[in-house]
Amino acid sequence: MFEQVVGDGANLFITIVAVIIGFVNALAFIDYRKVKKEQNTEH
């Protein structure tokens, strides 16, 4: 029982970390595209 609870907690933690990493990557990708578009308009 205790091991099962720890396993579920680890899975939940991994899922949350994966979601956060994906969210940060999405923000970085949007920011990169925005910066690239701004650089294209300057030249």
Phi and psi in degrees as GROMACS dihedral restraints (atoms count N, CA, C in turn):
[ dihedral_restraints ]
;  ai    aj    ak    al  type     phi  dphi    fc
    3     4     5     6     1   -64.2    20    10
    4     5     6     7     1   -41.5    20    10
    6     7     8     9     1   -63.2    20    10
    7     8     9    10     1   -37.8    20    10
    9    10    11    12     1   -64.0    20    10
   10    11    12    13     1   -40.5    20    10
   12    13    14    15     1   -64.6    20    10
   13    14    15    16     1   -43.2    20    10
   15    16    17    18     1   -63.1    20    10
   16    17    18    19     1   -41.0    20    10
   18    19    20    21     1   -62.5    20    10
   19    20    21    22     1   -44.3    20    10
   21    22    23    24     1   -63.5    20    10
   22    23    24    25     1   -40.5    20    10
   24    25    26    27     1   -63.2    20    10
   25    26    27    28     1   -39.6    20    10
   27    28    29    30     1   -66.4    20    10
   28    29    30    31     1   -41.7    20    10
   30    31    32    33     1   -62.5    20    10
   31    32    33    34     1   -42.5    20    10
   33    34    35    36     1   -63.3    20    10
   34    35    36    37     1   -43.1    20    10
   36    37    38    39     1   -62.5    20    10
   37    38    39    40     1   -44.7    20    10
   39    40    41    42     1   -62.5    20    10
   40    41    42    43     1   -41.1    20    10
   42    43    44    45     1   -62.7    20    10
   43    44    45    46     1   -44.4    20    10
   45    46    47    48     1   -63.2    20    10
   46    47    48    49     1   -43.7    20    10
   48    49    50    51     1   -61.8    20    10
   49    50    51    52     1   -42.8    20    10
   51    52    53    54     1   -62.9    20    10
   52    53    54    55     1   -40.7    20    10
   54    55    56    57     1   -64.9    20    10
   55    56    57    58     1   -42.4    20    10
   57    58    59    60     1   -64.0    20    10
   58    59    60    61     1   -43.6    20    10
   60    61    62    63     1   -62.2    20    10
   61    62    63    64     1   -43.4    20    10
   63    64    65    66     1   -63.1    20    10
   64    65    66    67     1   -39.3    20    10
   66    67    68    69     1   -64.9    20    10
   67    68    69    70     1   -44.3    20    10
   69    70    71    72     1   -64.4    20    10
   70    71    72    73     1   -41.5    20    10
   72    73    74    75     1   -63.3    20    10
   73    74    75    76     1   -39.6    20    10
   75    76    77    78     1   -64.2    20    10
   76    77    78    79     1   -43.5    20    10
   78    79    80    81     1   -63.2    20    10
   79    80    81    82     1   -43.0    20    10
   81    82    83    84     1   -63.4    20    10
   82    83    84    85     1   -39.7    20    10
   84    85    86    87     1   -66.5    20    10
   85    86    87    88     1   -43.4    20    10
   87    88    89    90     1   -62.8    20    10
   88    89    90    91     1   -43.2    20    10
   90    91    92    93     1   -63.7    20    10
   91    92    93    94     1   -41.5    20    10
   93    94    95    96     1   -61.9    20    10
   94    95    96    97     1   -43.9    20    10
   96    97    98    99     1   -65.4    20    10
   97    98    99   100     1   -39.2    20    10
   99   100   101   102     1   -64.2    20    10
  100   101   102   103     1   -45.2    20    10
  102   103   104   105     1   -64.2    20    10
  103   104   105   106     1   -41.8    20    10
  105   106   107   108     1   -63.8    20    10
  106   107   108   109     1   -39.8    20    10
  108   109   110   111     1   -65.1    20    10
  109   110   111   112     1   -40.9    20    10
  111   112   113   114     1   -64.4    20    10
  112   113   114   115     1   -39.1    20    10
  114   115   116   117     1   -65.6    20    10
  115   116   117   118     1   -36.9    20    10
  117   118   119   120     1   -66.8    20    10
  118   119   120   121     1   -35.2    20    10
  120   121   122   123     1   -74.7    20    10
  121   122   123   124     1   -26.4    20    10
  123   124   125   126     1   -71.4    20    10
  124   125   126   127     1   -39.3    20    10
